[in-house]
Amino acid sequence: MTVAVEHISTDQPPDEAKARDLDYGWQGGNRVELLENGETYFPQVFDALRKARREILLETFILFEDKVGLELKAVLIEAAQRGVKVVVSLDGFGCGELSPAFLRELAEAGVAVQMFDPAAKTLGIRTNWFRRLHRKIVVVDAEVAFIGGINFSADHLGDYGPEAKQDYALQVTGPVVADLHHFALAQSGRQVRTRRGWRRRQQRPSPWHTEKGDGQVRLIYRDNVHHRDDIEEAYIHALSQAQKRVVIANAYFFPGYRLLREIRNAARRGVRVQLIMQGQPDVLLAKLAARTLYGYLLKDGVVIHEYCERPLHGKVALVDDDWSTVGSSNLDPLSLSLNLEANVLIRDRAFNQHLYERLETLAKNHCRTMPENRKQRLWLWRLTVGFLVFHVMRHFPVLTGWLPAHKPRLKPFEVQHHDT
């Protein structure tokens, strides 16, 4: 018996008209809820999936066959068996260790499983490292959506141990869910409705219709063709307008010069700028790269905290009293120049204040703060390593640009098994 699982690459829309159609604006009247870590995120997502009546669209960078992944599989299979259309898009690198049996069970239950740019190992090593599907989006019945940085893996739960990740996501209801639904459909290669058609579905009664919210929300994303810089430009614009405070909590921090300059300039004009970065990294290079920037930022008054309790995996920020962002994009060359990412921008004072309080608690209670006059001992090896890390990271997007770019394609690959 052969079960077909789809193999998809969606680096770019097929034409200019579609690219323009996927340029989303601000939507008012949304309710947004911050979900911190897996303990909050997974129960909310699984509850939404169990309530699904028509459709589930899910895409994630990582899905492991651990207790979280197994529960997700069971929930998706149950949904498909009761007639819900389920489409799951997985990254070929982040989900490259999933077993054929795991995928087969989903496919046999009627789940449409798609793998973005999978590749066989070379000498036992996966080599498809770059231009990944790094988004984490779930949309249920075009009525409730989740977006952020949390993957479907047990290392987002506190009981995983010292390596459990600190992370954030968002649950959204309201008009912007239609944009998230349209985007997820388009990226999965499915047929999408016109804007009028997909927004009309929001008016149908559903379990997710609650009191109208006040949040202005906008979906932004990056691809490798028409929207290369949208997320970076959103940060730059918000920072250039900052007057009071800026807090950025980001796991992998090595932005380009324009973004660094806006961070520095905000601090120079008296804005309180705080960066929360990894002190206990899951990738050592990330910490080394970020630290090469400390001197540049500290001398102009930027406050730098290193989160040391466990690995930081968050990708959130806030500016002043009402602007915030939550999503999948780090501020490093992979996210800003190569990966497929998605964030939402939020204009909501109550949400901004809640996020600020959570990040302030993190900074005060679980971080060490770098001294303003911090000086490294300039040992020869430290100078050499710092020089190499800085310049490799600085030129990383250009170097990887020499590699073949993904091309849009949708073709099946097969997982085979034999009946006994």
C-alpha positions in Angstrom: 0.0 0.0 0.0 1.3 3.5 -0.8 0.2 6.7 0.9 0.9 10.0 -0.8 2.1 12.9 1.2 2.4 16.2 -0.6 5.8 17.9 -1.1 5.4 21.6 -1.4 7.7 24.6 -1.8 6.0 28.0 -1.6 8.9 30.5 -1.6 7.0 32.9 -3.9 3.5 33.6 -5.2 3.1 32.5 -8.9 2.5 36.0 -10.2 2.5 39.7 -9.4 -1.3 39.9 -8.9 -1.2 37.3 -6.2 1.8 39.1 -4.5 -0.3 42.3 -4.3 -3.3 40.3 -3.0 -1.2 39.1 -0.1 -0.3 42.6 1.1 -2.5 42.8 4.2 -3.6 46.0 6.0 -4.7 46.9 9.6 -7.9 45.2 10.8 -9.8 46.6 13.8 -12.1 45.0 16.4 -9.9 42.0 17.3 -9.3 40.3 20.6 -5.7 39.2 21.2 -4.4 37.1 24.1 -0.8 36.5 24.9 0.1 32.8 25.4 3.4 32.3 27.3 5.1 28.9 26.9 3.6 25.5 26.1 1.7 25.3 29.4 -0.6 28.0 28.1 -0.3 27.5 24.4 -0.9 23.8 23.8 -4.2 23.5 25.9 -5.6 26.5 24.0 -4.6 25.2 20.6 -5.8 21.6 21.3 -9.1 22.9 22.6 -9.6 24.9 19.4 -8.7 21.9 17.2 -11.2 19.7 19.1 -14.0 22.3 18.5 -13.2 22.6 14.8 -16.3 22.0 12.6 -15.1 22.7 9.0 -11.3 23.3 8.6 -7.9 23.2 10.3 -4.9 24.9 8.7 -1.6 24.3 10.6 1.9 25.0 9.7 5.0 24.6 11.9 8.8 24.5 11.7 9.2 21.7 14.2 7.0 18.8 15.1 8.5 16.0 17.2 7.2 12.5 18.1 7.1 13.3 21.8 4.1 13.7 24.1 3.1 17.0 22.4 3.5 15.7 18.9 1.6 12.5 19.7 -1.3 14.5 21.2 -1.4 16.8 18.2 -1.5 13.7 15.9 -4.4 12.2 17.8 -6.4 15.5 17.8 -5.9 16.0 14.1 -6.8 12.4 13.3 -10.0 12.7 15.3 -10.9 16.0 13.6 -10.3 14.5 10.1 -12.4 11.4 11.0 -15.4 13.6 11.9 -15.3 15.3 8.6 -13.1 18.4 9.2 -10.8 19.4 6.4 -7.2 19.3 7.9 -4.1 20.6 6.1 -0.8 20.4 7.9 2.3 22.0 6.4 5.7 21.0 7.9 9.2 22.1 7.3 11.5 19.5 5.8 14.4 20.3 8.0 12.6 21.0 11.3 10.4 17.9 10.9 13.0 15.8 9.1 13.1 13.2 11.8 9.4 12.3 11.7 8.9 8.6 11.1 7.1 7.3 8.0 4.6 5.6 10.4 3.7 9.0 12.0 3.0 10.6 8.7 1.2 7.5 7.4 -1.3 7.5 10.3 -2.1 11.2 9.6 -2.5 10.6 5.8 -4.6 7.5 6.2 -7.0 9.4 8.4 -7.5 12.0 5.7 -5.1 14.7 6.9 -3.4 16.5 4.0 0.2 16.5 5.0 2.7 18.8 3.2 6.4 18.9 3.6 8.3 22.0 2.7 11.6 21.3 0.9 12.5 17.9 2.4 15.9 16.4 1.6 17.5 13.1 2.2 20.5 13.1 4.5 24.0 13.2 3.0 26.5 11.0 4.9 24.0 11.0 7.8 23.7 14.8 7.9 20.8 16.9 6.9 22.0 19.6 4.5 18.8 21.6 3.7 19.5 24.2 6.3 18.6 27.5 4.6 15.4 29.2 3.4 13.2 27.2 5.8 9.4 27.4 6.4 9.9 28.9 9.9 6.3 30.1 10.4 4.0 28.8 13.3 0.4 29.4 12.4 -2.9 27.6 13.2 -6.2 28.7 11.8 -9.4 26.9 12.8 -12.7 27.4 10.9 -11.4 30.8 9.7 -12.6 32.0 13.1 -9.7 31.7 15.6 -6.0 31.8 14.9 -2.7 31.2 16.7 0.6 32.7 15.7 4.0 33.0 17.4 7.2 31.2 18.0 6.1 28.0 19.7 6.7 24.7 17.9 4.8 21.5 18.6 7.4 19.9 20.8 7.8 19.0 24.5 10.8 21.3 24.9 8.3 24.2 25.2 7.1 22.7 28.5 8.6 23.5 31.9 8.8 19.8 32.9 11.2 19.2 30.0 14.0 20.4 32.3 16.7 23.0 32.1 16.5 23.1 28.3 12.8 24.0 28.2 12.3 27.1 26.1 10.9 30.5 27.2 8.6 31.5 24.4 5.4 33.4 23.3 2.5 33.1 21.0 -0.8 34.8 20.4 -4.5 33.7 20.1 -6.6 36.0 17.9 -10.3 36.3 17.2 -11.8 38.9 15.0 -11.5 40.3 11.4 -7.8 39.7 11.1 -8.3 36.0 11.3 -9.7 36.2 7.8 -6.4 37.5 6.6 -4.5 34.7 8.5 -6.9 32.2 7.0 -6.4 33.5 3.5 -2.6 33.7 3.9 -2.4 30.1 5.2 -4.6 28.8 2.4 -2.5 30.6 -0.2 0.8 29.4 1.2 -0.4 25.8 1.3 -1.2 26.0 -2.4 -5.0 25.7 -1.8 -7.6 27.6 -3.8 -8.5 30.9 -2.0 -11.6 32.9 -2.1 -11.8 36.6 -3.1 -11.3 39.1 -0.2 -15.1 39.7 -0.1 -15.8 35.9 0.0 -13.3 35.0 2.8 -14.3 37.9 5.0 -18.0 37.1 4.7 -17.4 33.8 6.5 -16.5 35.7 9.7 -20.1 36.7 10.0 -21.4 33.2 10.6 -22.2 32.2 14.2 -19.5 30.1 15.8 -18.2 29.0 19.2 -15.4 31.7 18.9 -17.6 34.8 18.5 -17.0 36.7 21.7 -17.3 40.3 22.7 -15.8 42.6 20.1 -12.2 43.6 20.9 -10.4 46.9 20.5 -7.2 45.6 18.9 -5.9 46.8 15.6 -3.9 43.9 14.1 -2.0 43.5 10.9 -0.4 40.4 9.4 3.1 40.9 7.9 5.4 38.2 6.5 8.6 37.7 4.6 9.3 35.6 1.5 12.2 35.5 -0.8 10.6 37.4 -3.7 8.1 40.1 -3.1 8.1 40.6 0.7 11.8 40.3 1.6 12.0 43.1 4.1 8.5 43.6 5.4 9.2 42.5 9.0 12.5 44.3 9.2 10.8 47.5 7.8 8.0 47.3 10.4 10.6 47.2 13.2 12.6 50.1 11.7 9.5 52.2 11.3 8.3 51.6 14.9 11.7 52.3 16.4 12.0 55.5 14.4 8.8 56.7 16.0 9.6 55.6 19.6 9.3 58.3 22.2 9.1 56.5 25.6 10.2 52.8 25.7 11.3 49.9 23.6 11.5 46.3 24.7 12.8 43.6 22.4 13.0 40.0 23.5 14.6 37.9 20.7 16.3 34.6 20.8 18.7 35.1 17.9 19.8 38.7 17.7 22.1 39.9 14.9 20.2 42.4 12.8 21.4 44.5 9.9 23.0 47.9 10.3 19.8 49.9 9.6 17.9 48.2 12.4 20.8 48.4 14.8 21.1 52.1 14.0 17.4 52.7 14.8 17.9 50.9 18.2 20.9 53.1 19.0 19.3 56.3 17.8 16.2 55.7 20.0 18.4 55.3 23.0 20.3 58.4 22.1 17.2 60.6 22.0 16.2 59.4 25.5 14.0 56.4 24.8 14.5 53.6 27.4 15.6 50.7 25.2 15.8 47.2 26.7 17.0 44.1 24.9 16.4 40.7 26.4 18.6 38.1 24.8 19.9 34.6 25.4 22.2 34.0 28.3 21.8 30.3 28.1 21.6 29.6 24.4 20.6 26.5 22.6 22.9 27.6 19.8 26.3 28.9 21.1 26.9 30.9 17.8 23.8 33.0 18.5 25.2 34.2 21.8 28.7 34.9 20.4 27.2 36.8 17.5 24.9 38.9 19.7 27.8 39.8 22.1 29.8 41.3 19.3 27.2 44.0 19.2 27.1 44.8 22.9 29.8 47.5 22.9 28.1 49.4 20.1 24.7 49.4 21.9 25.8 49.8 25.5 27.8 53.0 24.9 24.7 54.8 23.7 22.5 53.7 26.6 20.8 50.6 25.4 20.1 48.3 28.4 20.9 44.6 27.7 19.6 41.7 29.7 20.6 38.1 29.3 18.0 35.6 30.2 19.8 32.9 32.1 17.1 30.6 33.5 16.7 28.5 30.4 17.0 29.0 26.6 15.1 32.0 25.3 13.1 31.3 22.1 10.8 34.4 22.0 10.3 36.8 19.1 8.3 39.6 20.6 8.8 43.4 20.9 6.9 46.5 22.0 7.3 50.2 21.4 5.8 52.9 23.6 2.3 52.3 25.0 0.4 50.7 22.1 2.6 49.0 19.4 3.6 45.3 19.8 4.6 42.4 17.6 4.5 38.7 18.1 5.6 36.1 15.6 8.1 33.6 14.2 10.8 36.0 13.1 14.1 36.4 14.9 16.3 39.4 14.3 19.1 37.5 12.6 20.2 36.8 9.0 18.3 33.6 8.8 14.9 35.1 9.7 15.4 38.6 8.1 17.0 37.4 4.9 16.3 33.7 4.2 13.4 32.0 6.0 9.7 32.2 5.4 8.3 34.1 8.4 5.1 35.6 9.7 4.4 38.1 12.5 1.4 40.2 13.6 1.6 43.8 14.5 -0.8 44.9 17.3 -2.0 48.3 18.3 -3.7 47.7 21.6 -2.8 49.5 24.9 -4.0 46.8 27.2 -2.1 44.1 25.3 1.0 46.3 25.1 0.9 46.8 28.9 0.4 43.1 29.6 3.3 42.2 27.4 5.5 44.9 29.0 4.7 43.6 32.5 5.6 40.0 31.5 8.9 41.0 29.9 9.7 43.4 32.8 9.2 40.5 35.3 11.5 38.4 33.1 14.2 41.1 33.0 14.1 41.8 36.8 13.8 38.3 38.1 15.5 36.0 35.7 18.1 38.0 33.8 21.5 39.4 34.4 22.0 43.0 33.2 25.2 43.9 31.3 27.0 46.8 32.9 27.1 50.0 31.0 30.9 50.1 31.1 31.3 46.5 30.3 34.7 45.7 28.9 35.8 42.3 27.7 39.3 41.0 28.3 40.8 41.3 24.9 42.6 38.0 24.7 43.9 37.1 21.3 41.5 34.1 20.8 38.5 36.3 21.9 39.5 39.0 19.4 39.9 36.4 16.6 36.7 34.5 17.4 34.7 37.8 17.7 36.1 39.1 14.4 35.2 35.9 12.6 31.7 35.5 14.1 30.9 39.2 13.3 32.0 39.1 9.7 30.5 35.6 9.0 27.1 36.7 10.3 27.3 40.0 8.6 27.9 38.5 5.2 25.8 35.3 5.8 22.8 36.2 3.6 25.1 37.1 0.7 27.0 33.9 1.0 23.9 31.8 1.2 22.5 33.7 -1.8 25.0 31.8 -3.9 23.1 28.7 -3.2 20.2 27.7 -5.4 16.9 29.4 -4.4 13.7 27.4 -3.9 11.3 27.4 -6.8 7.5 27.0 -6.4 6.5 23.4 -6.8 3.8 21.1 -5.7 4.4 17.4 -6.3 3.8 14.3 -4.4 6.4 12.2 -2.7 5.4 8.8 -1.3 5.7 7.0 2.0 5.5 3.3 1.4 4.5 0.5 3.6 3.4 -3.1 3.1 0.3 -4.7 4.4 0.8 -7.9 6.4 
